[in-house]
Amino acid sequence: MPYLIYAIDFDNMDEKREKIRDAHRAHLKSIGKKLLASGALLDDDNERIIGGISLIDTENIQEAEDFAFKDPYHLAGIRQETKILKWRKRWWEGQFLCTQVFSSD
C-alpha cells in the first residue's frame, strides 16, 4: 500500500530551497520506480512553493519515513511539518479500480 508524504515548509525558504534543489531531485530519483508521483504544493496565487507531496510505493512505513526524513529539504530545515499517510488507490485516471465489496462479517 503506497504512502503519501505531505510536507509543509517554513515561510521564506525560496532561496534556501533553490540552493539545494538538485540534491532534492537526486534524492527523489534515488528511490527509482517506487516514486509514483511527486510535486510542489503552491500558495493560492500559484507563485510560491509552500511544500511538497510525494507518493511512494512501499509496504514498509520505515522506508517511507527514511525517504521523508533523509530528504535534503528536511535535513536543511526547510520543512516545518511532514506527515506520512497510508494511501489506497481506488480511482485512477477517472476509473474506479476496485469492485470488491467489504463487509463487516
Secondary structure, DSSP 8 states (H G I E B T S, - for coil): --EEEEEEE-SS-HHHHHHTHHHHHHHHHHTGGGEEEEEEEE-TTS-SEEEEEEEE--S-HHHHHHHHHTSHHHHTT-EEEEEEEE----EETTEE---------
